[in-house]
Amino acid sequence: MKLSNLKPAKGSIRNRKRIARGPGSGRGGTSTRGHKGAKSRSGYSSKRAFEGGQMPLQMRLPKRGFKNTNRRYQSYNAAEYRPFNLNDLADIAKKYNLTAIDFATLYDLGIINKTAQYKVLANGELTGALEVSAHRFSNAAKKAIEAAGGNAYHILKVSQVQGIAHAYKLDKVDAGALSKYFPTIEEGDKIHVVAEGEVRLKFNLEVHKISAEAQKAVQAAGGNVTIVK
């Protein structure tokens, strides 16, 4: 073996691809870039999902599932309400020995999920007095609950009440004021305020029932809470 006989291992060295070196290189002319167009120019960069200038696919397809978190664009009206008849409430109250049924009770029992809203309907009858808090009531169901010696409370979130106070510059919010801005609430209805969202605005609240968390939030912002009997 002589130094003049030494060679690299077969396949370990390959000729570098040399473009734009004339026809003799085998890659002359367009230098492997094809004919004209943006991709043949220096400095070309591709925009993701670019379709040559036409409307891209992500803009042509309909958008679903977006929820704007800005207060003024939020809707608290559910697309569907889970129905509870009077006999359903009577069975729940009897099974768990309850005198009051509200959202927290139904959620803790695993009957509804935390995003559900429900409406009480008048099928069946109540055998005793029962305090019922719900997002909606049929007129017949409300009358039946009150006729049995119970109370029907409309559930509102404290963030909803704050939104009304802010939008209409109210220092005091009560059932009469809420009935002007919520079509499902009448002036004589009873209101149950629950905690959801942060209270940043000072306002006085006059309601028939309120959760401890919601009351603390209103008072922490400097407002007063009055419970109407």
N, C-alpha and C positions, 0 to 999 in steps of 0.2 A: 504494500500500500504506500502510495506517495501522496504528497500534498496536492499535486496536480490532479489526482484521481478523486479527491473528496468532493462529494456532492450532497446537497440537502436531501432529506428523505422525500420520497415521491409524495406529492400532494401537500407538503408542508408550506410551500411557497407558491403563491399565485400572483399573476401579473395584476397590477392595479388597473382598475377601470379608468382609462384616460379618454375623456370626452373632449370634443371641440379641438381635435388634433388633426383634422383633415380626413379625407376619404380613406387614406391608408390605414387609419386606426380601426376601421370597420364601424365607426360611430360618427362619421362626419355629417355634414349637411345640417340637420336639425339637432345634432348632438344629443340624441335620445329623448328630446323634449317634445317631439311631435310638431305639428304645424300650427303656429300662431296660438292665439288665445292667452288668457291670463296665466295659465300654468306654465307657459313657455317663457314667461318674463321673470326677471330676478325680483326678489322681494314679495313673491306671491305668498299669501296666507289664507287659510280656509276658515270661514266662520261656521261654527257648529250648526248643523241643520240648515245651512244655506241652500236654497233651491234655485239659484240663478236669478233671483229677483222676484220670482212669483211668491204669492202668499204662502208662507211655510205651513207645514202640517199642524204644528201646535197652535197656530192662530186660526186655522180653518175649522178645527174640531170644537164642539160646544164644551163649555166649562161647567162642571157640576161639583157641588160639595164645598164651595168656598163660603166662609163666614167672616164677614168684616167685624173686627172686634171693637170698632168705634161705637160708642154708646148710641149715637143718633141713628145708626144703621141697624142696630140689633132689633130682632123681633122676638117677643116672648110668647107668641102664639104658635103652639105646636101644630104640625101638619096633621097629626092624628092624636086623639085623646083616648086613653084606655078607659073603657066603660066599667063602672061599678054600679050595680043595681042595689036597691035598698036591701034585698035579701042577701046579697053578697056581704054587705057591711054588717048585717045582723049575724051572719054566720061567723065572720071574723071576730066580732065583739064577743060572741058566745064562746068561741073556741079558745080565745086568749084572755077572756074575762076583762074586757075593755069597756070603758065608759066614754073614751074619746079616741077618734081615729084621725090621723093627719099623715102628711107625707113622710115624716121621720119614722112614724110607727110602721107604716107599710114597707118602707125601705129596710128597716131593721129586721122585720119579719121575713124579708126576702121575697115579698110579693111583687114589688116593682123595682126597677133599676133607678139609678140616681138621676137619669136624664128624662124619666117618664113624666108625663102630665096626664091627669085623669079627670073624668067627668062623672058625676053621680046622676044616675037615671032612676026613674020612679017605679021600676018593676019590683014587685014584692012589697013587703011591709016591715016596719020596725016594731018590735015587741016591747021596746022600752026607750027611755030618753038616751040620746047619743049625740055627742058633740062631733061634728064632721067638718074637717077642713079639706077643701078640694079646689082645683083650678077652675072648674066649671060645675054648674048645677043646672039641671032642667028645672023649670018653674014648679012642676008637680013634685019633684023630689025635694025641693027646698020646703015647700008647704007641708009635705008629709013628715019631714024631720022636725019641723017646728011644732006640728000638731001632736007629735009624740012626746013633746016636752024637751026636745033637744035644740041645738043651735047649728046653723050652717054658716061656715066661715069661708070667704074667698081668699085663696092663697095669693099673696103678692110678695115678690122679692124686694128686699130693702133697696137694691140697686134700681128697681123700677120706680119706687117711690121717690128716690133721690133724683132720678131722671125727670120726673114730673115737676119736682120742686125747682130744678135747674132750668128746664125749658120754659116754664111759665112764671119763674121768679116768685115762688110762693114761700112765705116764711113759715106757714103752717099747712100741714097736709092732713086731711081727715077724710072720712068716707064720702062726704059731700063733694069735696074737691076731686077725689079719685073717680067718682061716678061721672064727672064731666068729661074725663079723658079716656076712660075704659068703657066701651059700649056694653060689656057683659056685667058691669056692676051698676046697681041702682042705689039711689041715695040712702035707702033704709037698710042696705045690706051690711053684714058684719065682715070685718077685714082681719085676716091673720097674716102678719108680716113675718117672713122667715129671712134668715141670713144668707146672702149670696152677693159677692162683690164687695168692693171697698167703699166706705162712706167717707167722702171728702168735703161734703157741703154741710153747712150748719142749717138745720131746719127742725121745727117742732112737729112731732108726730102724735096724732090722736087716733088710736085704733082700738079694736076690741080684744085682740090677742096678738102677742109678739113673742118670738123666741128670745131666750136670754142673750144669745150671741148678737142678734140684730139690735136689741135694746142697748147693749154695751157699745156697739158700733156707732149708733146715733148719738148717744151721750158722750162718747169720746170725741166726736166732732163738734161738741158744744151745744147740741140740741136737747130738747126735753121730750120725754115720752109719757103720754097720758093714756091710761087704760080706761076705756069706756065700758061700763057695765050694762 
